[in-house]
């Protein structure tokens, strides 16, 4: 897909909100990727971006500009309740370390 607006129409928000990531999945991801090695840097927006990237892969979108635009748009337009679910998940992950 070439256009961010066209892509946003196809996003399934129910696969992003609430977060479908479990604490265990996040820990496994952090342990498997060098760029995620510091658990102290785990924050809600980072976990949100992981969920959006999964949804983009499901829709076969690989354009990093489209993915970044999607992440930004969805985060800015999400409710404080939706954001707090990711923030709480990040705090649970941090508390395990």
JOSUL-V422656 format. One record per pair of residues at least 24 apart in sequence whose ideal C-beta (glycine too) atoms are under 10 Angstrom apart, sorted by sequence separation. I is the first residue (numbers start at 1). GAP is how many residues later the second one is. D is the distance in whole Angstrom. If there is no record, write none. Layout:
I&GAP&D / I&GAP&D
This chain:
26&24&8 / 19&25&9 / 25&25&9 / 49&25&10 / 21&26&6 / 45&26&8 / 48&26&8 / 49&26&8 / 21&27&10 / 45&27&10 / 48&27&6 / 19&28&6 / 19&29&7 / 21&29&7 / 21&30&6 / 45&30&6 / 48&30&8 / 17&31&9 / 19&31&9 / 20&31&7 / 44&31&9 / 16&32&8 / 19&32&6 / 18&33&10 / 21&33&9 / 17&34&9 / 20&34&8 / 48&34&9 / 16&35&5 / 20&35&10 / 48&35&8 / 51&35&8 / 15&36&8 / 16&36&6 / 50&36&10 / 15&37&9 / 48&37&9 / 49&37&9 / 16&38&9 / 45&38&8 / 47&38&9 / 48&38&5 / 51&38&10 / 15&39&8 / 16&39&6 / 44&39&6 / 47&39&5 / 48&39&9 / 15&40&5 / 44&40&8 / 46&40&9 / 47&40&9 / 11&41&8 / 14&41&10 / 44&41&8 / 45&41&7 / 47&41&10 / 48&41&9 / 13&42&9 / 44&42&4 / 45&42&9 / 47&42&6 / 48&42&9 / 12&43&7 / 15&43&7 / 43&43&8 / 44&43&4 / 47&43&6 / 11&44&6 / 43&44&7 / 44&44&8 / 46&44&7 / 10&45&9 / 11&45&8 / 44&45&7 / 45&45&9 / 10&46&10 / 12&46&8 / 43&46&10 / 44&46&5 / 47&46&8 / 11&47&10 / 12&47&8 / 42&47&9 / 43&47&5 / 44&47&8 / 46&47&10 / 10&48&10 / 11&48&7 / 42&48&5 / 43&48&9 / 7&49&8 / 10&49&6 / 41&49&10 / 42&49&9 / 11&50&9 / 42&50&9 / 43&50&10 / 10&51&9 / 39&51&10 / 42&51&5 / 43&51&9 / 7&52&7 / 42&52&6 / 41&53&9 / 7&54&6 / 16&54&10 / 39&54&6 / 40&54&7 / 42&54&10 / 1&55&10 / 16&55&10 / 39&55&6 / 42&55&9 / 7&56&9 / 39&56&10 / 17&57&9 / 39&57&8 / 40&57&7 / 1&58&8 / 8&58&9 / 16&58&7 / 39&58&4 / 1&59&9 / 4&59&9 / 7&59&5 / 11&59&7 / 16&59&10 / 38&59&10 / 1&60&6 / 6&60&9 / 7&60&9 / 1&61&10 / 2&61&8 / 4&61&8 / 8&61&8 / 13&61&8 / 17&61&7 / 1&62&7 / 4&62&6 / 7&62&8 / 8&62&6 / 11&62&9 / 16&62&9 / 17&62&9 / 3&63&8 / 4&63&10 / 7&63&6 / 11&63&7 / 18&63&9 / 19&63&9 / 26&63&7 / 30&63&7 / 2&64&8 / 4&64&9 / 5&64&9 / 13&64&10 / 17&64&9 / 18&64&7 / 25&64&10 / 26&64&8 / 29&64&10 / 1&65&7 / 4&65&4 / 8&65&6 / 13&65&9 / 17&65&5 / 21&65&9 / 27&65&10 / 3&66&10 / 4&66&7 / 7&66&10 / 8&66&8 / 16&66&8 / 17&66&9 / 19&66&6 / 23&66&7 / 26&66&9 / 27&66&6 / 18&67&5 / 19&67&6 / 22&67&9 / 23&67&10 / 26&67&5 / 30&67&9 / 4&68&10 / 5&68&9 / 17&68&7 / 18&68&9 / 21&68&7 / 25&68&10 / 4&69&7 / 8&69&10 / 13&69&9 / 17&69&9 / 19&69&9 / 23&69&5 / 24&69&10 / 27&69&7 / 16&70&9 / 18&70&10 / 19&70&5 / 22&70&10 / 23&70&6 / 26&70&9 / 27&70&9 / 18&71&9 / 19&71&10 / 21&72&9 / 23&72&9 / 24&72&10 / 23&73&7
